[in-house]
Amino acid sequence: MQLFRKDFIFLFVWVLFGISGTLSAQNNSILIGEVLDASNSEPLIGASVYWEEDVSSGVVTDLNGNFRLKSRELPARLVVSYVGYEQSIRTISKIEEGKDVRFFLKPSELSLDEIIIQERRPDEQVRNLETGKARIPIETIKNIPALFGEVDLLRSLQLLPGIQTAGEGTTGLFVRGGSADQNLVQVDGAPVYNPSHFFGFFSVFSPDALDQIDFYKGNMPASYGGRLAALVDVSLKEGNNDQIHGQGGIGTISSRLMLDGPLFSENSTFAISGRRTYADLFLKLSNNEDVRNNKLNFHDLSAKFAFRLGDKDKLTLSSYEGSDFLGLDDQFGLGWRNWVSAATWGHIISENSFFDLEAYHSRYNYQVDFEDPDNGFSWKNKLSETGVKGQWSWNKTDRFQSFWGFQSQYYHFAPIGLYPKGGSAIEPIATNPKNGILNSVFAGMTKELSPKFSVDLGLRWGFYHQIGKGVDYFYEGGIPDEEVEVVDSIGYPAFQAMHFYQGLEPRLAFRYLVNDEFSIKAAYNRNFQYVQIATNSSAGLPIDRWILAGKYMAPLRSDQLSIGFYRNFLDNKWEFSLETYAKDIRNVIDLKNGASVLFTDQVETEILTGDGYAYGVEFLLRKNVGKTTGWLSYTYSRTWRKIEGISLGERYNPRYDRPNDVTLVLNHEFSPAWSAGLTFVYTTGQAVSFPIGTYEVDNQVIPLYSEYRNKDRFPDYHRMDASITWKNPDKGRKWKGSWNFSIYNLYGRKNPFAYEFREIFNGQINYDPDVDGPVVSKEQGIVMTYLFTFLPSITYNFQF
């Protein structure tokens, strides 16, 4: 274990520095509390808390609804207020000092005429330092028209500027020139390696189980790392502590249910959520026996338990499990599964300092079974990541906040195994495992240098080791290639050092406040990534091959510079932003023409490494308050790769390069009972390579492709969706229900999903010579596949 000695000595010194800094900041003269919604015990973010006799001493609640306020001579009257809620004034006695005080605010009846995005401060985009950060309230996501009526987090994020999609129906995110594997998607701090169901049509997140979503595409905080493009930070909802509540829905293809409430006492809560599709149940209604025997379903299960261990400590335990299965007539089966678990301990050290400790384990596996007496097989793979993260925070004043900490991550990519069934002629295949350890330390600070000028500084330092058990191959000439002979190999036992990389990641951001409604921001980020996917598909498949940095593949590195202008209008009811960015990417991989990476143990012979760059400008106009809310966005962006050996060494576009992107999202409340939603999207068609000719081999026509990659494009993509929601009148009943009617692709646009180049017989696309008779004519043709036209759905949602 000597290879980790330097890392952990550095880490030990860092931790000692953090402890000494926090212990020196003790101050017990403090009032601690939280502000909650009286109707559902949800935390109220950004609520104002101040002493009645000293308004200037006030603070606002944090993301968990918590506040910490310097005390004064008691008893004294404390005022708690929040937009859209009734004000609360309470006399605080001496005995309550230093204890956790709770305030439950009731929604104001006067606020029912307006829809207010309560999870964001009205002037947040102008005053904060983040560029490229977005937060979509859960209620907004639920109001967006959805495919099959299935409300989806990742599909909603695709409606924001700077985010591209792989095509029709997919949930993959391609952010500012980055591929989907360059996004860190995590649930309560635990990464999710495949965040989608049904081959990308739905994400793994059930909306009822979610509390908050933070999305970063620009200035990523130094406390996060390991990916280049974006961070999707998802928090599961905690249960309320007063009584059992529930909510759910019955939809076109799935149903869901969530229950939450107190566990043992008011100091412990639970929240449990489940969702399952029943598409396979409809298959059984078919008259075709082959269709009836097919299986197609997915499910999600999540749970979160929270325990208050006194006035200064809180423990949360959370877990998510989800799986998919596709079975064809008991002959073919494909299943994949995510399972993540996390534990977080939060401790208040003093009035201004806090400590959070997180531990997690994430596992992803898939299995393919083919039942055949001659060629049957079972194909399996599993990968996992286990980590621990500690962070100290010190908020000296509202003008100065700082944090520092450490993170350790262990990657284990198990062997890919192909195992023949009994009597099968298939030869068994087993690759070698891949393992790595990434230790990181980080620190950051936010400082208001003047009322107008603020700065955010961050630094992250990662130390990565590829470790055994594993094998390195050596090639003649030193360059890996499928046509080059392997001259030697070295096997490494478990945990022995194989290769080492380290990377320093500075983060820097500025904000200049021109006035109360206008600010200018700039940010620079460097990120390293030590895992990536080698795949021919941009849509993301369950069987995609994840690769760790090693002998022939250095870690990815990106440098991004972004500048933004932010302007609010009409008392923060309207927001306008313009952001521009430029990104440089090093050590990006792509597959050679005709490469196959699924079963090879020498994957380095199938990939090439080079550089890339991206740039763009993003416009966003957003309305937050009123009966009509929503946003209009436009993005112009370009993404390029330049890899020797691909496209004759010239630059080329990856498939998700789509220069123009327009999005319109509208929600309108006609009355407390009726509301409607509308979305419209338009994008340039994705880049693709079409054949330039054909040739015959063994009487089979084979398409011929150019040496240049992705010179062609699909037609431009556009679609409009609409929905109408009717809520039962609220007459004080515990059961509340609503009906949602939605239409996906309102005007029936046939957007291409794929093109197939094949022989067409007798001028008919579906003509089969073996079934339909003799062939009179034969020609080469292009067949377009589209997935959806006019697609209605209905969902019943309920709460109790």
Secondary structure, 3 states (H helix, E strand, C coil): CHHHHHHHHHHHHHHHHHHHHHHCCCCCCEEEEEEEECCCCCECCCCEEEECCEEEEEEECCCCCEEEEECCCCCEEEEEECCCECCEEEEECHHHCCCEEEEEECECHHHHHCEECCCCCCCHHHHCCCCCEECCCHHHHHHCCCHHHCCCHHHHHCCCCCEECCCCCCCCCEECCCCHHHEEEEECCEECCCCEEHHHCEECCCHHHEEEEEEECCCCCCCCCCCCCEEEEEEECCCCCCCCEEEEEECCCEEEEEEEEECCCCCEEEEEEEEEECHHHHHCCCCCHHHHCCEEEEEEEEEEEEEECCCCEEEEEEEEEEEEEEEECCCEEEEEEEEEEEEEEEEECCCCEEEEEEEEEEEEEEEEEECCCCCCEEEEEEEEEEEEEEEEEEEEECCEEEEEEEEEEEEEECCCEEEECCCCCCCCEECCCEEEEEEEEEEEEEEECCCCEEEEEEEEEEEEEEECCEEEEEEHHHCCCCCCCEEEEEEECCCCEEEEEEEEEEEEEEEEEEECCEEEEEEEEEEEECEEEECCCCCCCCCCEEEECCCCCCCEEEEEEEEEEEEEECCCCEEEEEEEEEEEEEEEEEECCCCCCCCCCCHHHCEEEEEEEEEEEEEEEEECEECEEEEEEEEEEEEEEECCCCHHHCCECCCCCCCEEEEEEEEEECCCCEEEEEEEEEECCCEECCCCEEEEECCEEEEECCCCCCCEECCCEEEEEEEEEEECCCCCCCCEEEEEEEEECCCCCCCEEEEEEEEEECCECCCCHHHHCCCCCEEEEEEEEECCCCEEEEEEEEEC
